[in-house]
Amino acid sequence: MKTTGKVRRCAVAAGLLATLTMAGAPQNVAYGQTLEKLTVRFTWKLKGEYAPLYVALEKGYYKAEGLDVQLSEGNGAQNVLKALAAGNEKFGYGPAVAAAQAVSQGLPVKVVALYQTSAPMGVIAFPDTPLNGPKDLEGKRLAISVGETFGDMIRPFTRVNNVDLSKIQLIQMDASARTMQFLTRKIDVMSVYLSNELPQIEKRAGVKFNVIKVTDFGLKVLGSSMYVSNAFAEQNPDTVKRLLRATAKGYRDAMADPKEAAKLMTKHMAVPEQPDVLDQQVEATVVSTNAPAGKPIGWQAEADWQANLNLLKETGGITDVKALNAYFTNEYLQ
C-alpha cells in the first residue's frame, strides 16, 4: 500500500509538471509539433545593428514562439524586397525608406515594424579633408555601392542641400572595396552607418574622422524595419505576430544591456569583430531604437511615414505616393 501511494504521488507530480510546462509554452511547442522554419534576410552583411535579433535567437525567444529562425546576410535592400515580392523570401530586415520606394514602384511588400525612425547615416573624411556640410562634397570623390542606402539617396540629399551633383565624382565600386579605397586615399569621402562602419574604420585608421550626419541636413529617412510580402502576411498573420513579438523582446533586452547583446552576437560573426567596436555598434543601435511610450517596440506613426514620403516625392526619390496603408501596418504588433 505504501508503495502504491508513493507511485500515485509521483504520477500526480509528474502530471502537474507536464501541465505547467505546456501551459507556459506556445501551443505548437507544447504539443511537440515541429517548429516553423523561416529565414529573416538582412539587407546587408552582419553588423552590430542586427544584435537585437541575435539576442532573441540566443535567448530562445523565437523558439518559445514556435519558430526556428535563421538570420542570414543579404546583398542590398532592393534585391531583398524583390525576393519577398516574388515569394522567394518570407521576411526581410532593412531600411524602411527602401521599402517606401519599392511600394511606390508597385512591389507588393509592406513594413510591419519600424525599429529606427531615422537611419543613422553619415559621410566621413580624413581630418585634413574639409567636410563641414554637404556643399563640401563638391569637388570630392565619393564611393557608392549597389544597395547602399546613401548611394540610393544621393540625389534627394543633394537636391535638399542645393549641392551640384555633377561636381561630385561618384565612383561605383563593390561594397567590400570601399573601406580600403578610402583608407588608401583613393576616394575622398565615404558614406557610413554610424552604427556600423564608423567605429570599425576609426579603429582601423586610429584617427577621428570629420563627420556630417545626414539627418542634420534634411535627410531624415526611415531606418531599420521588418519587411514582409503582402501575400505572406495575409496568409500567415500569426507567424508575423510571433516573429515580431520575439524580436521586440530581443530589442528590449539589447536596450537594457547593450554589452551583453554584443557578446551574444559575437559567436555569429563570420568575420570576427573587435569587442570594443562591436560594443560601439550595438550602443549606437539601441540609442536610436524606436520604442514609443505606451506602444510596442517597432510601432509606426503616420506622421513619420508621411514626412518621409513627402521628402521622397519632393526630391524625386519616388514619383507616386500611395495611401499610407500600402506602405506599413501596425496590425501585427502586440
N, C-alpha and C positions, 0 to 999 in steps of 0.2 A: 504493500500500500504506500509506504513511504517513497519507494522508487517511482511508482505511478504518479504521485503528486508532484515529485520533482520534475518528471518528464513534462507534465502538464504546464507547470510554471515556466519551464524553458520554452515550450512551444508558444505560450501566450506572449512571452517577452520577445521571442523572435518575430512573431506576427506583428506585434506593436511596432517594433523597429522597422520592419518592412513597410508598414503603413505610413509611418512618419517619413521614411525616405522617399516614398512615392509621392506623398503629399507635397513635399518640398521641391520637387523637380517638375519640369515641363512634362506634359502628358506623353509626348513621343519618347522622351528619355525614360520616364517612369515605367513604361510597359516594355522596355527593352527594344524598342524599334530602332532601326538603323538611323544614324544621324544624317541629316540632309546635307549633301555635299554642295558647296558653292565656292566660287572664286571672287574675290574683290580685286579688280585690276587697277593698280595705281597708274597714273598718267606719266610717271617718271621713275627714275632709279631710286633705290632705297635711300632714305634720308630721315633725319630726326623728326621731321614733320609728321611722319607716319607712326610715331611711337604710341599714341593712344590706342591705335588698333592692335598693336602688338601687346599692349597691356591687357586688352580684352582677350586676346588669344592666349597669352601665358597664364592668366588668372582663371581661365576656364569659363569666361562669361559667354562666349559663343557656344561652347559645348553645353552649358547649362540651359541654353535656349534651343537645344536640339540641332545645332548647326555644326558641321565640320567645315570650317572656313580655311581657305588657302589664300594668303596675301601674296600677290605677285606683281613684279615690276611691269611697267609699260613703256611705250615709246612715243608719247605725245598725246595730248588731250583729244585732238580731233580724231586720231586713229582709234582711241578707246571708245569715243562716242559713236563712231561709225560701226564699230564691232557690236556695241549694245543695240543699236538700231537694227542691225542685221540678225540679231539673235545669237551671235557668237560669244557674247559675254553676258553675265547676269547683272553684275554691279561694277561701277567704276567709281574711283575716288580721285578728284582733281579739282581744278579751279572752276567755280560756277560760271565765271564770265565766258569760259569756253562753251559751256552748255547753253548759255544765252544765245551765243552766235549760232550754235548748231540748231537750236529750236527755230530761230528766225529763218534759217535756211531750209526748214522743213523736216528735220530729223525727229522721229517720234520718241524723244527721250525727255526725262524730267529730273529735276533736283529734288530729292526727298529729305535732305538735311543739309544745312549750311553751317559749317564749322568755323569759318572766318568771314566776317562781313567786309574785310579789306585785306587783299592779298599783300603780304609783307615783302614787296619788291623794292629793289634799289638799283642804282647804277654806280659803279665804282671806278676809281682811277688811282694811280700811284700818287703819292704826296706831291711830287714835282709836276703833276699834270693838273692844271686848273679845272676845278669842277665844283662850282658853287650853285649852279642852276642849269635847267635844260638848255638854255642858249649856248652854254659852254660845249654842248655836244657838236655844234657846228665846227667843221674842220677836223673832226676826230674820226678814227677808225673804230667802228663798233661791230662786234661779232654777234650774229644772230643764228639761231638753230631752228630747225623744223620742230614744231610742237612746244617751243619755249614761250611762256606767257607774254613776256615783254616784247619779244620779237613779233608776236601776233598783234600786239597793241601799239607798236611803234608809231604807226600813222595817226591814230587818235591822240597819242601823247604829244606828238609834235604839233598837231593842229591846235590842241588846247593851249599850248605854250608859245604859239607863234614862232616855232622853230622851222627853218628851211630844211626840209628833209633831204633835198638834193645836195646840201652841203655836208651831209653826214655820209661817210663811206661805209656802207653796210656790207660786211663780209660774211657770206654764208659759209658755215662750216659745221661739221658734226659736233654735237654737244660735248662729246668726250675730249675734243681737241681745244675747246675754248679756253680752259684754265691755263694750259701750257702756253698757248699763244699769248695770253695776257701776261703771264709771269715773265715771258721772254721778250716782252715789249713789242711784239709784232702787231698787237692791236692796242689802242689807247684806252678804251673804256669797255666795260663789260657789265651786262645786267646780271643780277644775282637775286636769290631769295635771301632775305636777312635771316631766315630760319634754316638756311641750308648752306649755300656756298660761301657766304661771307665769313663765318667763323672758320671754315675749312681753309680758305685761301689766305686769310690773315695769319693763321697759324703757320701755314707753309712758307709764306713770304717773310714772316717775322716783322711785319710793318702794319700800321693802321692806315687804311686807305681813305681817300676822300670819298664820301658817300652822299648821294642825294636820294632821298626816299620819294618814290614816285607819288605816294599818297599826299605828300606835301605840295605837289604841283598838279593837282587836278585829276590824277588818275587813280581814283579810289574804286577799284574793281573787286567784285566778289571773289573770295578765295576758296579755300578747301571745302569740298562738299561731297555728298554721295549721290551718284547718278544711277538711274535705272531706266530701262526701256518702258514705255507706256504699257505695252502688251504684258510684259512680265509682272509689273506692279499690279495690273488689273486682275491677272490670273493667279497671282501668289501674294495677296496682301498680308497674310500672316507671316510669311517668310521675311518680307520687307520690315514689318514691325519688329520681329525678333532680332533681326540684324541690327537695326538702329538702336534698339533697347540695350543690347550688349555693347555696341560701340560707344554709346553715351556713358556707360559705366567705365569703360576704358579711359575716356576723356576725363571723367570725374576723378579717377584715381591719379591720372597723369598731372592734372592741375593741382592736386593735393600734394604730390610728391614727384616733381619732375626728375630728380636724380634717380629714384627707383625706376621710373619709366625708361630712362636712358639705359640703365643696367639690364632691364628685361629685354630691351631691343638689341642689345649688343650681340647676343648669340645668333641673331638672324642676319647680321651684316655680312654679306658675301665678301665684301672688301672691308676689313676691319677699320673702324674709325677711332681716332684718339679720344679717350674718355672725356677730356675737357671740352673738345669740340662738340661731341655728341650732347653733352650736358647743355652747352650753349644753344644748340639747335632745338632741343626739346623745350628749354626755357622760353626761347623766342616764340615757339609754337603755342605753348599753353597761355602765355600772356595775351595772345591775340585770339583766343578761343571765344566763339560766340555762345555765351551762356547767359541769356537774358533772365532777369529775376522773375520767378514765378512761372517760367516756361521750361520745357525740356531743352537740354543741350542740343543745338542744331536748329532751333526754331527760327523760321524765316519771316521777316517783316516785309509787308508790301512796299513800304517806303524805300527800303534798301534796294529792292528789285527795280522799282520804278526809276529811282535815281540812276542806277546802272544802265538800264535800257535807254533812258533819255541821253546819257552820255554817249553810249554806243551809236545811237541814231544821229546825234548832233555831229559826231566826229567821223561818221562814215564807217563805223565798225559793223553796223547792220543797216539794212535798208528797210526792213519791215518789222514793226513791233506788233506782236500778237497780244491777246488777252493774257493777263498775268498768270492765270491758272494753266496756261500752256507751258510755262517755264518751271513752275515749282508747286509743291503741295506740302502741307504740314499734317495731312491726314494719317500718316503712318508713324508720327511721333507720339510717344506716350510718356 
